[in-house]
Amino acid sequence: MLVNFHEIITSVYVDSDAAMAGVLGQAIGHIAAGSYVSLGNHPWYEEWLFLLATRGAPSHRQLWEIAPALWSLSGLAIFAWTARAVFGSLSAGLCGAALLCVGAFGRFCFLAINWHSLSLVHTILVAGASVWLIGRIGEISWRPIILLALGLGVVSALPTASDSLFPFWAFAPLVAASVAVAWRAPSRERVRLATFVAIVLTVAATGGVIVASSMRASGVTARELPITLVAVGGIGHNIALLGESYAYLGGGRLTAPRLNAQSMLAPASASLVLIALIAGLAQLVRVACRSLLRRQMTAQALFYVAFWGSSLLTTSVVFICTDAPRDALSGRYLLGGYAAIAALLPLSAARSARARLAVTAGVCAFALIATYQLSRRPFDVIKPPDEQLRFPGPSTAAALARFAQRQHVTYGYGGYWDAEELTWSMNFSVQIRPVRVCPGSRTYALCYPQLGMVSSWYTPKPRTRSLLVVDTVGTSYNGILARDVTLGKPLAARRLDVITVYVYPYDIASRLATPRCRFTWAHPC
């Protein structure tokens, strides 16, 4: 990853869902009074505050690219330390390697600013802090317990406000694990543990409300996807998608392999992930059904197993029972469960010397496959599996920047999947704003926008040229597939790989329609 980091991070920012954070962050300090900022379909307030705090740094662009890697590695260190404290050094190595050696989509989730990686780091922090406390709760005084609870609650307020998945990843498991430990603990330790959990949850919930309210009051908003329970007939589909998504995070696919090394290794990687998932669930059932086994475990080990077991179960059940999952990219909702699979590996390894050898061999094989995949294809742009899509890459962005310079254009408009990543790739020399085709339009009339935007972007600029980016049919989705003829005759046009660019003598924003007040990708009333 260190050797190929430039290629990896470049491939991450070819996806507009990742580039959106940097593009919005760059707008900080240039947002007109009375404007609002749309963060998209989940309110990543904590990450926005990070962008706000670092926007003035001289090399903030490079900082934003490397920061998710740094906080993900910090979480990995805490994750391994927690496993070592409970099960020993070998187990820490197994857990750390299994979580580090994810596939291309897993790396994308950990390296993009706003793709839930920071919420997973907070989840790991909750688990690590609690395991540390459980080992000392009968010895230390009330003061460090309360201070730790207050600190953990304050830190957890940010993901509570920012990510609706965080309570399922961290808080429900915290309660379940605390109950499991308190069940056999002396009454004095029960009271301390109950107080600790109550303070953490109360402070986090209160702080989350304050953070979310403050962000909305300042004009930073999000329109979350409407999530409902899935129909009974859809549960089977979601179960199959659950396995596919866990495998996809690990770099595996369940499809039949083609006759090349990359394709043939993908089912092997998927099999290893699913074997680890099934083994982890089997061990959870074993621990739950055998009271003698639970009594033999230390309080720290019982808390650890109960926490990550509950996190795996709640994450997976929410995934199966809601209509949020769409394809394997929905695996981003499963990061907490994926970490739990890695965390529970020591439980399988602890059964016998043969089991320890099998788990170690499996993790080593998984790591070798991931290393080979990464070394062969570091520039791997994430898109839904089995969809033949092509996004404009760095070479297209460079060609567009040269064309725009010759045409004296610095502003433009395009579909969401082009706008954010082209703007980032051109280092803001040309700023492409996301637009969409108005629903029901037969002339490709444009409305604003889909995701990630600042409302003042669409204030028309007088006497300003602008350009329109049009996608080639079959290369993107939800794009602009033809120019609106009512915009008039363009001054110039140029085909650049998978896009065609049209230059107009005025600001196209003056012709955009205002979105209606209902849930679409248009935002908000």
C-alpha positions as CSV (number, residue, x, y, z in Angstrom):
1,M,0.0,0.0,0.0
2,L,2.9,2.4,0.8
3,V,4.5,1.6,-2.6
4,N,1.3,2.1,-4.5
5,F,-0.4,4.8,-2.4
6,H,-0.4,7.4,-5.2
7,E,-2.2,5.1,-7.6
8,I,-4.6,3.9,-4.9
9,I,-5.6,7.4,-3.7
10,T,-5.9,8.6,-7.3
11,S,-8.3,5.7,-8.1
12,V,-10.3,6.5,-5.0
13,Y,-10.9,10.1,-6.1
14,V,-12.0,9.0,-9.6
15,D,-15.3,8.2,-7.7
16,S,-17.4,11.3,-7.2
17,D,-18.7,10.0,-3.9
18,A,-15.2,10.3,-2.5
19,A,-14.2,13.5,-4.4
20,M,-17.4,15.2,-3.2
21,A,-16.0,15.7,0.3
22,G,-12.8,17.4,-0.9
23,V,-14.8,19.6,-3.4
24,L,-17.2,20.7,-0.7
25,G,-14.3,21.3,1.7
26,Q,-12.5,23.5,-0.8
27,A,-15.6,25.7,-0.9
28,I,-15.2,26.5,2.8
29,G,-14.5,30.2,3.1
30,H,-16.2,31.0,-0.2
31,I,-19.8,30.1,0.7
32,A,-22.1,33.1,0.2
33,A,-24.2,34.2,3.2
34,G,-27.6,32.6,3.2
35,S,-26.4,29.5,1.3
36,Y,-26.8,25.9,2.4
37,V,-24.5,23.0,1.9
38,S,-25.8,19.6,1.0
39,L,-23.6,16.7,2.2
40,G,-25.6,14.2,0.2
41,N,-27.5,11.1,1.5
42,H,-25.9,10.8,5.0
43,P,-24.8,13.7,7.3
44,W,-21.1,13.3,7.7
45,Y,-20.8,16.2,10.1
46,E,-17.7,15.0,11.9
47,E,-15.8,14.7,8.7
48,W,-17.1,18.2,7.6
49,L,-15.8,19.6,10.9
50,F,-12.4,18.1,10.1
51,L,-12.4,19.7,6.7
52,L,-13.4,23.0,8.3
53,A,-10.6,22.8,10.8
54,T,-7.9,22.0,8.3
55,R,-9.1,24.1,5.3
56,G,-6.6,26.8,6.0
57,A,-3.6,24.5,6.1
58,P,-1.0,25.2,3.3
59,S,-1.2,21.6,2.0
60,H,-4.7,20.8,3.0
61,R,-5.5,18.8,-0.2
62,Q,-2.7,16.4,0.5
63,L,-3.7,16.2,4.2
64,W,-7.3,15.4,3.2
65,E,-6.0,12.6,1.0
66,I,-3.9,11.0,3.7
67,A,-6.0,11.7,6.8
68,P,-8.4,8.7,6.3
69,A,-5.4,6.4,6.0
70,L,-4.0,7.8,9.2
71,W,-7.2,7.5,11.3
72,S,-7.9,4.1,9.8
73,L,-4.4,2.9,10.8
74,S,-4.9,4.4,14.3
75,G,-8.1,2.4,14.6
76,L,-6.2,-0.7,13.4
77,A,-3.6,-0.2,16.1
78,I,-6.3,0.0,18.8
79,F,-8.0,-3.0,17.3
80,A,-4.9,-5.1,17.5
81,W,-4.1,-3.8,21.0
82,T,-7.5,-4.9,22.2
83,A,-7.2,-8.3,20.7
84,R,-3.7,-8.7,22.3
85,A,-5.0,-7.6,25.7
86,V,-7.6,-10.3,25.6
87,F,-6.1,-13.2,23.6
88,G,-2.4,-12.5,23.2
89,S,0.1,-11.4,20.5
90,L,-0.7,-14.2,17.9
91,S,-4.4,-13.3,18.0
92,A,-3.5,-9.6,17.6
93,G,-1.5,-10.4,14.5
94,L,-4.4,-12.5,13.1
95,C,-7.0,-9.8,13.7
96,G,-4.8,-7.0,12.5
97,A,-3.7,-8.8,9.3
98,A,-7.3,-9.8,8.5
99,L,-8.6,-6.2,8.8
100,L,-5.6,-4.6,7.0
101,C,-5.6,-6.9,4.0
102,V,-9.0,-5.9,2.6
103,G,-9.8,-5.8,-1.1
104,A,-10.1,-2.8,-3.4
105,F,-13.6,-1.9,-2.2
106,G,-12.5,-2.2,1.4
107,R,-9.6,0.1,0.8
108,F,-11.9,2.6,-0.9
109,C,-14.1,2.6,2.2
110,F,-11.1,3.1,4.5
111,L,-9.4,5.8,2.3
112,A,-12.4,7.9,1.3
113,I,-13.2,10.7,3.8
114,N,-17.0,10.2,4.1
115,W,-17.5,6.5,3.7
116,H,-18.0,5.4,7.3
117,S,-14.4,4.6,8.1
118,L,-14.3,7.2,10.9
119,S,-17.4,5.7,12.5
120,L,-15.6,2.3,12.5
121,V,-12.6,3.9,14.3
122,H,-15.0,5.2,16.9
123,T,-16.5,1.7,17.3
124,I,-13.1,0.2,17.8
125,L,-12.3,3.0,20.3
126,V,-15.5,2.2,22.3
127,A,-14.5,-1.5,22.4
128,G,-10.9,-0.8,23.3
129,A,-11.7,1.7,26.1
130,S,-14.3,-0.7,27.5
131,V,-12.0,-3.7,27.5
132,W,-9.4,-1.6,29.3
133,L,-11.9,-0.6,31.9
134,I,-13.3,-4.1,32.5
135,G,-9.9,-5.3,33.4
136,R,-9.6,-2.7,36.2
137,I,-13.1,-1.9,37.2
138,G,-12.9,-3.5,40.6
139,E,-9.6,-1.8,41.5
140,I,-9.8,1.8,40.3
141,S,-11.7,4.6,42.0
142,W,-14.9,6.3,40.7
143,R,-13.0,9.4,39.3
144,P,-11.2,7.7,36.4
145,I,-14.3,5.7,35.5
146,I,-16.4,8.9,35.3
147,L,-13.7,10.8,33.4
148,L,-13.3,7.9,30.9
149,A,-17.1,7.7,30.4
150,L,-17.4,11.5,29.9
151,G,-14.5,11.5,27.4
152,L,-15.8,8.5,25.5
153,G,-19.3,10.1,25.4
154,V,-18.0,13.4,24.1
155,V,-15.9,11.7,21.4
156,S,-18.8,9.5,20.5
157,A,-21.2,12.4,20.1
158,L,-19.6,13.2,16.7
159,P,-20.4,9.8,15.0
160,T,-23.7,9.7,16.8
161,A,-24.7,12.9,14.9
162,S,-23.0,11.9,11.7
163,D,-23.8,8.3,11.1
164,S,-27.0,6.4,11.7
165,L,-25.1,3.1,11.6
166,F,-22.9,4.0,14.6
167,P,-25.5,3.0,17.3
168,F,-25.8,-0.4,15.7
169,W,-22.1,-0.8,15.4
170,A,-21.1,0.4,18.9
171,F,-23.8,1.4,21.3
172,A,-26.1,-1.7,21.1
173,P,-23.0,-4.0,21.4
174,L,-21.8,-1.9,24.4
175,V,-25.0,-2.5,26.2
176,A,-25.2,-6.2,25.3
177,A,-21.6,-6.8,26.3
178,S,-22.0,-4.9,29.6
179,V,-25.0,-7.0,30.5
180,A,-23.1,-10.2,29.7
181,V,-20.3,-9.1,32.0
182,A,-22.5,-7.7,34.7
183,W,-24.5,-10.9,34.9
184,R,-21.7,-12.6,36.8
185,A,-19.9,-9.6,38.3
186,P,-20.1,-8.6,42.0
187,S,-22.8,-6.0,42.7
188,R,-20.1,-3.2,43.3
189,E,-18.7,-3.8,39.8
190,R,-22.2,-3.9,38.3
191,V,-23.0,-0.5,39.6
192,R,-19.8,0.9,38.2
193,L,-20.3,-0.7,34.8
194,A,-23.9,0.5,34.6
195,T,-22.9,4.0,35.5
196,F,-20.1,4.0,32.9
197,V,-22.5,2.8,30.2
198,A,-25.2,5.3,31.2
199,I,-22.9,8.3,31.1
200,V,-21.4,7.3,27.7
201,L,-24.8,6.9,26.1
202,T,-26.3,10.0,27.7
203,V,-23.4,12.3,26.8
204,A,-23.1,10.8,23.3
205,A,-26.9,11.2,22.6
206,T,-27.0,14.7,24.0
207,G,-23.9,15.8,22.2
208,G,-25.1,14.2,19.0
209,V,-28.3,16.3,19.1
210,I,-26.3,19.4,19.8
211,V,-23.9,18.8,17.0
212,A,-26.6,18.0,14.4
213,S,-28.7,21.0,15.4
214,S,-25.7,23.3,15.2
215,M,-24.8,22.0,11.8
216,R,-28.3,22.4,10.4
217,A,-28.6,25.9,11.9
218,S,-25.3,26.9,10.1
219,G,-26.7,25.7,6.8
220,V,-24.9,22.3,6.6
221,T,-27.6,19.8,5.8
222,A,-28.1,16.3,4.4
223,R,-31.1,14.4,3.1
224,E,-30.8,10.9,4.3
225,L,-32.2,8.0,2.2
226,P,-35.7,6.9,3.4
227,I,-35.1,3.5,4.9
228,T,-38.0,1.1,5.5
229,L,-38.3,-2.6,6.4
230,V,-37.8,-4.9,3.5
231,A,-40.7,-7.0,2.2
232,V,-40.7,-10.6,3.4
233,G,-39.9,-11.7,-0.2
234,G,-36.8,-9.5,-0.2
235,I,-35.2,-11.1,2.8
236,G,-33.7,-14.0,0.9
237,H,-32.2,-11.5,-1.7
238,N,-30.7,-9.5,1.2
239,I,-29.2,-12.6,2.8
240,A,-27.5,-13.5,-0.5
241,L,-26.4,-9.9,-0.9
242,L,-25.0,-9.9,2.7
243,G,-22.6,-12.7,1.8
244,E,-21.7,-11.0,-1.5
245,S,-21.0,-7.7,0.2
246,Y,-18.9,-9.1,3.0
247,A,-16.9,-11.0,0.3
248,Y,-16.6,-7.8,-1.9
249,L,-15.1,-5.9,1.1
250,G,-12.4,-8.5,1.3
251,G,-11.7,-8.4,-2.4
252,G,-13.6,-11.5,-3.3
253,R,-16.4,-12.3,-5.8
254,L,-18.8,-15.3,-5.8
255,T,-19.0,-15.4,-9.6
256,A,-17.5,-18.2,-11.7
257,P,-13.8,-17.3,-12.4
258,R,-12.3,-16.6,-15.8
259,L,-9.0,-18.0,-17.0
260,N,-6.7,-15.4,-15.4
261,A,-5.1,-15.2,-12.0
262,Q,-7.0,-12.1,-10.7
263,S,-10.4,-13.7,-11.5
264,M,-9.5,-17.1,-10.1
265,L,-8.2,-15.7,-6.8
266,A,-11.4,-13.7,-6.2
267,P,-13.6,-16.7,-5.4
268,A,-10.8,-18.0,-3.1
269,S,-10.8,-14.7,-1.2
270,A,-14.6,-14.7,-1.0
271,S,-14.5,-18.2,0.4
272,L,-12.1,-17.3,3.1
273,V,-14.2,-14.3,4.2
274,L,-17.4,-16.4,4.3
275,I,-15.7,-19.3,6.1
276,A,-14.5,-16.7,8.7
277,L,-18.0,-15.3,9.0
278,I,-19.6,-18.8,9.5
279,A,-16.9,-19.8,11.9
280,G,-17.4,-16.7,13.9
281,L,-21.2,-17.2,14.1
282,A,-20.6,-20.8,15.1
283,Q,-18.3,-19.8,17.9
284,L,-20.9,-17.2,19.1
285,V,-23.5,-19.9,19.3
286,R,-21.1,-22.1,21.2
287,V,-20.3,-19.5,23.8
288,A,-24.0,-18.5,24.2
289,C,-25.0,-22.2,24.7
290,R,-22.3,-23.3,27.1
291,S,-22.3,-21.7,30.5
292,L,-19.2,-23.5,31.6
293,L,-17.3,-22.0,28.7
294,R,-18.5,-18.5,29.6
295,R,-17.4,-19.0,33.3
296,Q,-13.9,-20.0,32.1
297,M,-13.5,-16.8,30.2
298,T,-12.1,-13.7,31.8
299,A,-14.3,-10.6,32.1
300,Q,-12.3,-8.9,29.4
301,A,-12.6,-11.9,27.0
302,L,-16.4,-12.2,27.7
303,F,-16.9,-8.5,27.0
304,Y,-14.7,-8.6,23.9
305,V,-16.6,-11.6,22.4
306,A,-20.0,-10.2,23.4
307,F,-19.2,-6.8,22.0
308,W,-18.0,-7.9,18.6
309,G,-20.5,-10.7,18.4
310,S,-23.3,-8.3,19.0
311,S,-21.8,-5.8,16.5
312,L,-21.7,-8.5,13.8
313,L,-25.3,-9.6,14.5
314,T,-26.9,-6.1,14.7
315,T,-25.0,-4.9,11.6
316,S,-26.1,-8.0,9.6
317,V,-29.7,-8.0,10.8
318,V,-30.2,-4.3,10.0
319,F,-28.7,-5.0,6.5
320,I,-31.0,-8.0,5.9
321,C,-34.2,-6.4,7.3
322,T,-34.1,-3.0,5.5
323,D,-34.4,-1.9,1.9
324,A,-31.1,0.0,2.0
325,P,-29.0,-2.6,0.3
326,R,-28.9,-2.3,-3.5
327,D,-25.7,-4.1,-4.6
328,A,-22.3,-5.1,-3.4
329,L,-21.4,-1.5,-2.9
330,S,-23.9,-1.6,0.0
331,G,-21.0,-3.4,1.8
332,R,-20.1,0.1,3.2
333,Y,-23.0,-0.5,5.6
334,L,-21.2,-3.6,6.9
335,L,-17.8,-2.2,7.9
336,G,-18.7,-2.7,11.6
337,G,-19.6,-6.3,10.9
338,Y,-16.5,-6.9,8.7
339,A,-14.3,-5.7,11.6
340,A,-16.2,-8.1,13.9
341,I,-15.5,-11.0,11.6
342,A,-11.8,-10.3,12.0
343,A,-12.1,-9.7,15.7
344,L,-13.7,-13.1,16.3
345,L,-11.0,-15.1,14.5
346,P,-9.1,-15.7,17.8
347,L,-12.2,-17.3,19.2
348,S,-12.0,-20.0,16.5
349,A,-8.3,-20.3,16.8
350,A,-8.5,-20.9,20.6
351,R,-10.3,-24.2,20.3
352,S,-7.2,-26.4,19.6
353,A,-3.7,-26.4,18.1
354,R,-5.2,-27.6,14.8
355,A,-7.7,-24.8,14.7
356,R,-5.0,-22.3,15.5
357,L,-3.0,-23.6,12.6
358,A,-6.0,-23.6,10.2
359,V,-6.9,-20.0,11.1
360,T,-3.3,-18.8,10.8
361,A,-3.0,-20.5,7.4
362,G,-6.3,-19.0,6.3
363,V,-5.3,-15.4,7.3
364,C,-1.9,-15.8,5.6
365,A,-3.6,-17.0,2.4
366,F,-6.0,-14.1,2.5
367,A,-3.2,-11.6,3.0
368,L,-1.1,-13.1,0.2
369,I,-4.1,-12.9,-2.2
370,A,-4.8,-9.3,-1.2
371,T,-1.1,-8.4,-1.7
372,Y,-1.0,-10.0,-5.1
373,Q,-4.3,-8.2,-6.2
374,L,-3.0,-4.9,-5.0
375,S,0.4,-5.2,-6.6
376,R,-1.2,-6.1,-10.0
377,R,-4.0,-3.6,-10.0
378,P,-3.3,-0.6,-7.7
379,F,-5.4,1.7,-9.9
380,D,-8.8,0.0,-9.4
381,V,-11.8,2.3,-9.8
382,I,-14.8,1.3,-7.7
383,K,-18.1,0.7,-9.4
384,P,-21.0,-1.7,-9.0
385,P,-19.8,-5.2,-9.9
386,D,-20.8,-6.5,-13.4
387,E,-21.7,-3.0,-14.7
388,Q,-19.7,-1.9,-17.6
389,L,-19.0,1.7,-16.6
390,R,-16.2,4.1,-17.4
391,F,-15.7,7.3,-15.4
392,P,-13.4,10.1,-16.7
393,G,-10.0,9.6,-15.3
394,P,-7.0,11.8,-14.7
395,S,-6.0,11.9,-18.4
396,T,-9.5,13.0,-19.4
397,A,-9.4,15.7,-16.7
398,A,-6.1,17.0,-17.9
399,A,-7.4,17.1,-21.5
400,L,-10.5,19.0,-20.3
401,A,-8.4,21.5,-18.3
402,R,-6.4,22.3,-21.5
403,F,-9.5,22.6,-23.6
404,A,-11.2,24.9,-21.1
405,Q,-8.1,27.1,-20.8
406,R,-8.1,27.6,-24.6
407,Q,-11.8,28.4,-24.5
408,H,-11.4,30.8,-21.5
409,V,-13.8,28.8,-19.4
410,T,-13.5,28.2,-15.6
411,Y,-17.0,27.0,-14.8
412,G,-19.2,24.2,-16.0
413,Y,-21.9,21.7,-15.3
414,G,-22.2,17.9,-15.6
415,G,-23.7,14.8,-14.1
416,Y,-22.8,14.0,-10.5
417,W,-20.5,11.2,-11.4
418,D,-18.5,13.5,-13.6
419,A,-18.7,16.8,-11.8
420,E,-17.1,16.2,-8.5
421,E,-14.2,13.9,-9.6
422,L,-13.3,16.1,-12.6
423,T,-13.2,19.2,-10.4
424,W,-10.9,17.4,-7.9
425,S,-8.7,15.9,-10.7
426,M,-8.3,19.4,-12.3
427,N,-7.3,20.8,-8.9
428,F,-10.2,23.3,-9.2
429,S,-8.8,25.1,-12.3
430,V,-12.2,24.3,-13.8
431,Q,-15.1,23.9,-11.5
432,I,-17.8,21.5,-12.7
433,R,-21.0,21.6,-10.7
434,P,-23.4,18.7,-10.5
435,V,-26.7,18.9,-12.3
436,R,-29.3,16.3,-13.4
437,V,-31.8,15.9,-16.2
438,C,-35.2,17.2,-14.9
439,P,-37.7,14.3,-14.4
440,G,-39.9,13.8,-17.4
441,S,-37.9,16.1,-19.6
442,R,-37.8,15.2,-23.3
443,T,-35.2,17.8,-24.2
444,Y,-32.6,17.0,-21.5
445,A,-33.6,20.1,-19.6
446,L,-31.3,20.5,-16.5
447,C,-32.2,20.8,-12.9
448,Y,-29.9,21.2,-9.9
449,P,-28.4,19.0,-8.4
450,Q,-28.1,15.4,-7.3
451,L,-25.7,15.1,-4.4
452,G,-23.1,17.2,-2.7
453,M,-23.5,20.9,-3.5
454,V,-23.5,24.4,-2.2
455,S,-26.7,26.3,-3.2
456,S,-24.7,29.5,-4.2
457,W,-23.0,27.5,-6.9
458,Y,-26.1,27.9,-9.0
459,T,-26.4,31.6,-8.8
460,P,-25.9,32.8,-12.4
461,K,-22.7,34.7,-13.2
462,P,-23.3,37.5,-15.7
463,R,-21.1,37.7,-18.8
464,T,-19.4,34.4,-18.0
465,R,-18.8,31.5,-20.3
466,S,-19.6,28.0,-19.1
467,L,-19.4,24.4,-20.4
468,L,-21.6,21.3,-20.3
469,V,-20.2,17.8,-19.8
470,V,-22.2,15.1,-21.6
471,D,-21.6,11.4,-21.1
472,T,-21.3,8.7,-23.8
473,V,-24.2,6.4,-23.6
474,G,-23.4,3.2,-21.6
475,T,-20.3,4.6,-19.8
476,S,-22.0,6.1,-16.7
477,Y,-25.3,6.2,-14.9
478,N,-27.6,9.0,-14.0
479,G,-25.6,11.2,-16.3
480,I,-26.3,13.9,-18.9
481,L,-26.5,11.8,-22.1
482,A,-27.2,14.7,-24.5
483,R,-27.2,18.5,-24.6
484,D,-30.4,20.4,-24.1
485,V,-31.2,22.0,-27.5
486,T,-32.9,24.9,-25.8
487,L,-29.5,26.0,-24.5
488,G,-28.7,27.3,-28.0
489,K,-25.8,26.7,-30.3
490,P,-22.5,26.0,-28.5
491,L,-19.4,28.1,-29.3
492,A,-17.3,25.0,-29.4
493,A,-17.5,21.2,-28.8
494,R,-14.9,18.6,-28.2
495,R,-15.0,14.8,-27.6
496,L,-12.6,13.8,-24.8
497,D,-12.6,10.0,-24.3
498,V,-15.9,9.1,-22.6
499,I,-17.3,12.7,-22.4
500,T,-18.2,15.4,-24.9
501,V,-17.8,19.0,-23.8
502,Y,-19.9,22.0,-25.1
503,V,-19.0,25.6,-24.5
504,Y,-21.7,28.3,-24.2
505,P,-21.3,32.1,-24.2
506,Y,-23.3,32.4,-21.0
507,D,-23.7,30.8,-17.6
508,I,-25.9,27.7,-17.9
509,A,-27.0,28.2,-14.3
510,S,-29.4,30.9,-15.7
511,R,-31.3,28.1,-17.5
512,L,-31.5,25.6,-14.6
513,A,-34.9,24.6,-13.1
514,T,-35.5,24.8,-9.3
515,P,-36.0,21.4,-7.7
516,R,-39.3,20.5,-6.1
517,C,-39.8,19.9,-2.4
518,R,-39.9,16.1,-2.2
519,F,-37.4,13.4,-1.8
520,T,-35.4,13.1,-4.9
521,W,-31.7,13.7,-5.2
522,A,-32.7,17.3,-5.4
523,H,-32.3,19.1,-2.1
524,P,-34.0,20.6,-0.1
525,C,-37.0,23.0,0.5
